[in-house]
Amino acid sequence: MPGPYELNQKLVMGAVQKIRIKIMPATGGAKVLNPKSIEFINRNLGIYLLENKDYDHIKTIKLLQYPVITKDTTEYDYEWTFNIKQP
């Protein structure tokens, strides 16, 4: 599930960044997030730079991982910090 887009205006080069992501089950689907769903989300979770608006040229800025959960939950909220060294 891609998104949000257009983070560039929120990022400051050379400064510590914080990003907080809250996830919940999709409407009409499962009622809870389980350890397997978090494992699936963690496979590609990150901040990426889309160069030339071309999905063949994506640069990884920061990979993110939710900590492992051991029981079902209705929502999961976590915050990461990182530094961007180049534009």
C-alpha positions as a Markdown table, in Angstrom:
| # | Residue | x | y | z |
|---|---|---|---|---|
| 1 | Met | 0.0 | 0.0 | 0.0 |
| 2 | Pro | 2.0 | 3.0 | -1.2 |
| 3 | Gly | 1.7 | 6.4 | 0.4 |
| 4 | Pro | 1.9 | 9.0 | 1.5 |
| 5 | Tyr | 3.5 | 10.8 | -1.5 |
| 6 | Glu | 5.3 | 14.1 | -1.8 |
| 7 | Leu | 7.3 | 14.1 | 1.4 |
| 8 | Asn | 10.0 | 16.3 | -0.1 |
| 9 | Gln | 8.6 | 19.6 | 1.2 |
| 10 | Lys | 8.6 | 18.1 | 4.7 |
| 11 | Leu | 12.2 | 16.9 | 4.7 |
| 12 | Val | 15.2 | 19.0 | 5.7 |
| 13 | Met | 18.6 | 17.9 | 4.3 |
| 14 | Gly | 21.3 | 17.4 | 7.0 |
| 15 | Ala | 18.7 | 17.4 | 9.8 |
| 16 | Val | 17.3 | 14.7 | 12.0 |
| 17 | Gln | 13.9 | 13.7 | 10.6 |
| 18 | Lys | 11.0 | 12.0 | 12.4 |
| 19 | Ile | 8.3 | 10.1 | 10.7 |
| 20 | Arg | 5.3 | 8.5 | 12.5 |
| 21 | Ile | 3.1 | 5.9 | 10.8 |
| 22 | Lys | -0.1 | 4.6 | 12.1 |
| 23 | Ile | -1.7 | 1.6 | 10.4 |
| 24 | Met | -5.1 | 0.0 | 10.7 |
| 25 | Pro | -6.9 | -2.8 | 8.9 |
| 26 | Ala | -8.5 | -1.8 | 5.7 |
| 27 | Thr | -12.3 | -1.1 | 5.8 |
| 28 | Gly | -14.2 | -4.2 | 4.8 |
| 29 | Gly | -11.3 | -6.5 | 5.4 |
| 30 | Ala | -9.7 | -8.1 | 8.4 |
| 31 | Lys | -10.7 | -6.6 | 11.7 |
| 32 | Val | -7.2 | -6.8 | 13.3 |
| 33 | Leu | -3.5 | -6.6 | 12.4 |
| 34 | Asn | -1.7 | -9.8 | 13.3 |
| 35 | Pro | 2.0 | -10.6 | 13.5 |
| 36 | Lys | 1.9 | -12.0 | 9.9 |
| 37 | Ser | 0.4 | -8.7 | 8.5 |
| 38 | Ile | 3.1 | -6.7 | 10.2 |
| 39 | Glu | 5.7 | -9.0 | 8.8 |
| 40 | Phe | 4.2 | -8.5 | 5.3 |
| 41 | Ile | 4.2 | -4.7 | 5.7 |
| 42 | Asn | 7.8 | -4.7 | 6.9 |
| 43 | Arg | 9.0 | -6.3 | 3.6 |
| 44 | Asn | 8.9 | -3.0 | 1.7 |
| 45 | Leu | 8.3 | -0.4 | 4.3 |
| 46 | Gly | 10.6 | 2.6 | 3.8 |
| 47 | Ile | 11.2 | 6.0 | 2.4 |
| 48 | Tyr | 12.1 | 6.0 | -1.2 |
| 49 | Leu | 13.1 | 8.7 | -3.7 |
| 50 | Leu | 11.4 | 8.4 | -7.1 |
| 51 | Glu | 13.9 | 9.8 | -9.5 |
| 52 | Asn | 12.6 | 11.3 | -12.7 |
| 53 | Lys | 9.1 | 10.2 | -11.7 |
| 54 | Asp | 10.1 | 6.8 | -13.0 |
| 55 | Tyr | 9.4 | 3.6 | -11.0 |
| 56 | Asp | 12.4 | 2.0 | -12.6 |
| 57 | His | 14.7 | 4.4 | -10.8 |
| 58 | Ile | 13.8 | 4.3 | -7.1 |
| 59 | Lys | 16.5 | 5.1 | -4.5 |
| 60 | Thr | 16.1 | 3.9 | -1.0 |
| 61 | Ile | 16.4 | 6.7 | 1.6 |
| 62 | Lys | 15.6 | 4.8 | 4.7 |
| 63 | Leu | 14.2 | 1.3 | 5.3 |
| 64 | Leu | 11.7 | 1.2 | 8.2 |
| 65 | Gln | 10.6 | -1.8 | 10.3 |
| 66 | Tyr | 7.8 | -2.1 | 12.7 |
| 67 | Pro | 8.9 | -4.0 | 15.8 |
| 68 | Val | 7.5 | -7.5 | 15.9 |
| 69 | Ile | 4.2 | -8.0 | 17.6 |
| 70 | Thr | 3.1 | -11.2 | 19.4 |
| 71 | Lys | -0.7 | -10.6 | 19.5 |
| 72 | Asp | -3.4 | -9.1 | 17.3 |
| 73 | Thr | -4.1 | -5.4 | 17.5 |
| 74 | Thr | -6.6 | -3.0 | 15.9 |
| 75 | Glu | -4.0 | -0.4 | 15.1 |
| 76 | Tyr | -0.2 | 0.0 | 15.3 |
| 77 | Asp | 1.6 | 3.3 | 15.7 |
| 78 | Tyr | 5.4 | 3.8 | 15.6 |
| 79 | Glu | 7.9 | 6.6 | 15.1 |
| 80 | Trp | 11.3 | 6.5 | 13.4 |
| 81 | Thr | 14.1 | 9.0 | 13.3 |
| 82 | Phe | 16.7 | 9.3 | 10.5 |
| 83 | Asn | 19.1 | 11.8 | 8.8 |
| 84 | Ile | 19.1 | 12.7 | 5.1 |
| 85 | Lys | 22.6 | 13.5 | 3.9 |
| 86 | Gln | 21.9 | 14.4 | 0.3 |
| 87 | Pro | 19.1 | 16.0 | -1.7 |
